[in-house]
């Protein structure tokens, strides 16, 4: 996901617990959590499709 997707996503969610700012759109902690979620999805096992030939 591009960085602008991360920033846009933070505008619609409240800040992380303990953060005093109104949005985490420029927050390093939120960005690192977002990165971990993105990497987890990328490294998750997936079912590969096989080409079917008659």
MIVO-944352 format. One record per residue: residue number from 1; z, x, y of N, C-alpha, C, O, CB in turn; residue in one letter. Coordinates in Angstrom, 1 decimal, decimal comma. Each point is the difference from the previous one (the first is absolute). Glycine has a CB too. Layout:
REM MIVO-944352
> NUM | Z | X | Y | Z | X | Y | Z | X | Y | Z | X | Y | Z | X | Y | A
...
REM end
This chain:
REM MIVO-944352
> 1 | 0,0 | 0,8 | -1,2 | 0,0 | -0,8 | 1,2 | 0,0 | 0,9 | 1,2 | 0,7 | 1,0 | 0,1 | 0,5 | -2,8 | -1,3 | X
> 2 | -2,0 | 1,4 | 2,2 | 0,0 | 0,8 | 1,2 | 1,3 | -0,2 | 0,8 | 0,8 | -0,9 | -0,2 | -3,3 | 0,7 | 0,3 | X
> 3 | 2,7 | 1,1 | 0,8 | 1,3 | -0,1 | 0,8 | 0,1 | -1,2 | 0,8 | 1,1 | -0,6 | 0,2 | -1,2 | 3,0 | 0,0 | X
> 4 | -1,1 | -2,9 | 0,3 | 0,1 | -1,3 | 0,8 | 0,5 | -1,2 | -0,8 | 0,6 | -0,9 | 0,6 | -2,4 | 1,8 | 0,8 | X
> 5 | 1,5 | -0,9 | -2,7 | 0,6 | -1,0 | -0,9 | 1,5 | 0,0 | 0,0 | 0,7 | -1,0 | 0,0 | -2,9 | 1,1 | -1,4 | X
> 6 | 2,7 | 1,2 | 1,3 | 1,4 | 0,1 | -0,1 | 0,7 | -0,4 | 1,3 | 1,0 | -0,8 | 0,0 | -1,3 | 2,7 | -1,5 | X
> 7 | -0,3 | -1,6 | 2,6 | 0,6 | -0,4 | 1,3 | -0,1 | -1,5 | 0,2 | 0,9 | -0,6 | 0,5 | -1,6 | 2,8 | 0,5 | X
> 8 | -0,4 | -2,8 | -1,4 | -0,2 | -1,4 | 0,1 | 1,0 | -0,7 | -0,8 | 0,6 | -1,0 | 0,4 | -3,0 | 1,3 | 0,1 | X
> 9 | 2,7 | 0,2 | -1,7 | 0,9 | -0,6 | -0,9 | 1,4 | 0,0 | 0,5 | 0,8 | -0,9 | -0,1 | -2,2 | 1,6 | -1,8 | X
> 10 | 1,8 | 0,4 | 2,6 | 1,4 | 0,1 | 0,6 | 0,2 | -1,0 | 1,1 | 1,2 | -0,4 | 0,2 | -1,2 | 2,8 | -0,8 | X
> 11 | -1,0 | -2,8 | 1,3 | 0,2 | -1,0 | 1,1 | 0,5 | -1,3 | -0,5 | 0,6 | -0,8 | 0,7 | -2,4 | 1,9 | 0,5 | X
> 12 | 1,4 | -1,4 | -2,5 | 0,4 | -1,4 | -0,6 | 1,3 | 0,1 | -0,8 | 0,4 | -1,1 | -0,4 | -2,8 | 0,5 | 0,4 | X
> 13 | 3,0 | 1,7 | -0,1 | 1,3 | 0,1 | -0,7 | 1,1 | 0,5 | 0,9 | -0,3 | 0,8 | 0,9 | -1,0 | -0,3 | -3,0 | X
> 14 | 2,5 | -0,9 | 1,8 | 1,1 | 0,4 | 0,8 | 0,3 | 1,5 | -0,2 | -0,5 | 0,6 | -1,1 | 1,5 | -2,9 | 1,0 | X
> 15 | -0,3 | 3,0 | 1,0 | 0,2 | 1,4 | -0,3 | 0,9 | 0,2 | -1,2 | 0,7 | -0,9 | -0,5 | -0,9 | 1,3 | 3,0 | X
> 16 | 0,2 | 0,8 | -3,0 | 0,8 | 0,4 | -1,2 | 1,5 | -0,2 | 0,4 | 0,4 | 0,1 | 1,1 | -2,1 | 1,5 | -1,9 | X
> 17 | 2,5 | -1,9 | -0,2 | 1,5 | -0,1 | 0,2 | 0,6 | 1,2 | 0,7 | -0,3 | 1,1 | -0,4 | 0,4 | -2,6 | -1,6 | X
> 18 | 0,6 | 1,3 | 3,0 | 0,7 | 1,1 | 0,7 | -0,9 | 0,5 | 1,2 | 0,5 | 0,8 | 0,8 | 0,7 | -0,2 | -2,9 | X
> 19 | -2,4 | -1,0 | 2,2 | -0,9 | 0,5 | 1,1 | 0,2 | -0,9 | 1,2 | 0,1 | -1,3 | -0,1 | -1,8 | 2,2 | -1,5 | X
> 20 | 1,8 | -0,3 | 2,8 | 0,3 | -0,8 | 1,2 | -1,3 | -0,4 | 0,8 | 0,1 | -0,8 | 0,9 | 2,1 | 2,0 | -0,8 | X
> 21 | -3,3 | -0,6 | -0,5 | -1,2 | -0,4 | 0,8 | -0,6 | -1,4 | -0,5 | 0,4 | -0,4 | -1,1 | -0,9 | 2,9 | 1,4 | X
> 22 | -0,3 | -3,1 | 0,5 | -0,5 | -1,3 | -0,3 | -1,1 | 0,0 | -1,1 | -0,2 | -1,0 | -0,7 | 0,7 | 0,3 | 3,0 | X
> 23 | -1,2 | 1,8 | -2,5 | -1,0 | 0,2 | -1,0 | -0,1 | 1,4 | -0,5 | 0,3 | 0,9 | 0,7 | -1,6 | -2,7 | 0,4 | X
> 24 | 1,0 | 1,9 | -2,4 | 0,0 | 1,3 | -0,6 | -1,5 | 0,6 | 0,0 | -0,3 | 0,8 | -0,8 | 2,3 | -1,4 | -0,6 | X
> 25 | -2,8 | 0,1 | 2,3 | -1,4 | 0,4 | 0,0 | -0,2 | 1,5 | 0,3 | -1,1 | 0,5 | -0,4 | 0,5 | -2,8 | 1,1 | X
> 26 | 1,5 | 3,0 | -0,1 | -0,1 | 1,4 | 0,2 | 1,2 | 0,7 | -0,7 | 0,3 | 1,2 | 0,4 | -1,6 | -1,6 | 1,8 | X
> 27 | 1,9 | -0,2 | -3,1 | 1,2 | 0,6 | -0,7 | -0,4 | 0,8 | -1,2 | -0,7 | -0,5 | -0,9 | 2,0 | -1,5 | 1,7 | X
> 28 | -0,8 | 3,2 | -0,8 | -0,3 | 0,9 | -1,1 | 0,6 | -0,5 | -1,3 | -0,7 | 0,1 | -1,1 | 0,7 | 1,8 | 2,7 | X
> 29 | 1,2 | -2,5 | -1,6 | 0,6 | -0,5 | -1,3 | -0,8 | -1,1 | -0,6 | -0,3 | 0,0 | -1,2 | 2,5 | 0,6 | 2,1 | X
> 30 | -2,7 | -1,5 | 0,0 | -0,9 | -1,1 | -0,5 | -1,3 | 0,6 | -0,6 | -0,4 | -0,5 | -1,0 | 1,5 | -1,1 | 2,7 | X
> 31 | -1,7 | 2,5 | -1,0 | -1,2 | 0,6 | -0,4 | 0,1 | 0,7 | -1,4 | -0,9 | -0,1 | -0,8 | 0,3 | 0,4 | 3,2 | X
> 32 | 1,7 | 0,4 | -2,6 | 0,2 | 0,7 | -1,2 | 0,3 | -1,0 | -1,2 | -0,5 | 0,2 | -1,1 | 1,4 | 1,7 | 2,3 | X
> 33 | -0,3 | -3,0 | -0,9 | 0,2 | -1,1 | -1,0 | -1,3 | -0,6 | -0,4 | -0,3 | -0,3 | -1,1 | 2,6 | -0,1 | 1,9 | X
> 34 | -3,2 | 0,1 | 0,3 | -1,3 | -0,5 | -0,2 | -0,8 | 0,9 | -0,9 | -0,7 | -0,4 | -0,9 | 0,8 | -0,8 | 3,2 | X
> 35 | -0,1 | 2,5 | -2,0 | -0,7 | 1,0 | -0,8 | 0,4 | 0,0 | -1,4 | -0,9 | 0,1 | -0,9 | 0,7 | 1,3 | 2,9 | X
> 36 | 1,5 | -1,5 | -2,3 | 0,5 | 0,0 | -1,4 | -0,6 | -1,2 | -0,7 | -0,4 | 0,1 | -1,2 | 2,5 | 1,1 | 1,9 | X
> 37 | -2,0 | -2,4 | 0,0 | -0,6 | -1,2 | -0,7 | -1,4 | 0,1 | -0,3 | -0,5 | -0,3 | -1,0 | 2,2 | -1,0 | 2,2 | X
> 38 | -2,5 | 1,9 | -0,2 | -1,4 | 0,2 | -0,2 | -0,3 | 0,9 | -1,2 | -0,9 | -0,2 | -0,8 | 0,5 | -0,2 | 3,3 | X
> 39 | 1,1 | 1,6 | -2,5 | -0,2 | 0,9 | -1,1 | 0,4 | -0,6 | -1,4 | -0,7 | 0,3 | -1,0 | 1,1 | 1,6 | 2,6 | X
> 40 | 0,6 | -2,7 | -1,6 | 0,4 | -0,6 | -1,2 | -1,1 | -0,9 | -0,6 | -0,3 | 0,0 | -1,2 | 2,7 | 0,0 | 2,0 | X
> 41 | -3,0 | -0,8 | 0,1 | -1,1 | -0,9 | -0,4 | -1,2 | 0,9 | -0,5 | -0,6 | -0,4 | -1,0 | 1,4 | -1,4 | 2,7 | X
> 42 | -1,1 | 2,8 | -1,0 | -1,1 | 0,9 | -0,4 | 0,2 | 0,6 | -1,3 | -1,0 | 0,2 | -0,8 | 0,5 | 0,2 | 3,2 | X
> 43 | 1,7 | 0,0 | -2,8 | 0,3 | 0,7 | -1,2 | 0,4 | -0,9 | -1,2 | 0,2 | 0,4 | -1,1 | 0,5 | 1,5 | 2,5 | X
> 44 | -0,7 | -3,2 | -1,1 | 0,4 | -1,0 | -1,0 | -1,2 | -0,1 | -1,1 | -1,1 | 0,2 | 0,4 | 2,6 | -1,5 | 1,3 | X
> 45 | -1,1 | 1,1 | -3,0 | -1,0 | -0,1 | -1,0 | -0,9 | -1,2 | 0,3 | 0,5 | -1,1 | 0,4 | 1,0 | 2,2 | -2,1 | X
> 46 | -2,8 | -1,0 | 1,4 | -0,9 | -1,1 | 0,2 | -0,9 | -0,2 | -1,2 | -0,2 | 1,0 | -0,8 | 0,2 | -0,6 | 3,3 | X
> 47 | -0,4 | -1,6 | -2,8 | -0,9 | -0,2 | -1,1 | -1,4 | 0,4 | 0,5 | -0,5 | -0,5 | 1,0 | 1,9 | -1,5 | -1,9 | X
> 48 | -2,0 | 2,9 | 0,2 | -1,4 | 0,4 | 0,3 | -1,0 | -1,0 | -0,6 | 0,3 | -0,5 | -1,1 | 0,5 | 3,0 | 1,2 | X
> 49 | -1,8 | -2,7 | 0,6 | -1,1 | -0,9 | -0,6 | -1,0 | 0,9 | -0,7 | -0,4 | 1,1 | 0,5 | 0,7 | -2,8 | 1,4 | X
> 50 | -0,8 | 1,2 | -3,0 | -1,0 | 0,7 | -0,8 | -1,3 | -0,7 | 0,2 | -0,1 | -1,2 | -0,1 | 1,8 | 2,1 | -1,5 | X
> 51 | -2,8 | -0,1 | 1,7 | -1,3 | -0,7 | 0,1 | -0,3 | -0,6 | -1,4 | 0,2 | 0,7 | -1,0 | -1,0 | 0,9 | 2,9 | X
> 52 | 0,3 | -2,7 | -1,9 | -0,4 | -0,7 | -1,2 | -1,5 | 0,0 | -0,1 | -0,8 | -0,5 | 0,8 | 2,8 | -1,0 | -0,8 | X
> 53 | -2,5 | 2,2 | -1,1 | -1,5 | 0,1 | -0,2 | -0,3 | -0,8 | -1,3 | 0,7 | 0,1 | -1,0 | -0,8 | 2,1 | 2,2 | X
> 54 | -0,9 | -3,0 | -1,2 | -0,4 | -0,7 | -1,2 | -0,6 | 0,8 | -1,0 | -0,3 | -0,5 | -1,1 | -0,1 | -1,4 | 2,5 | X
REM end
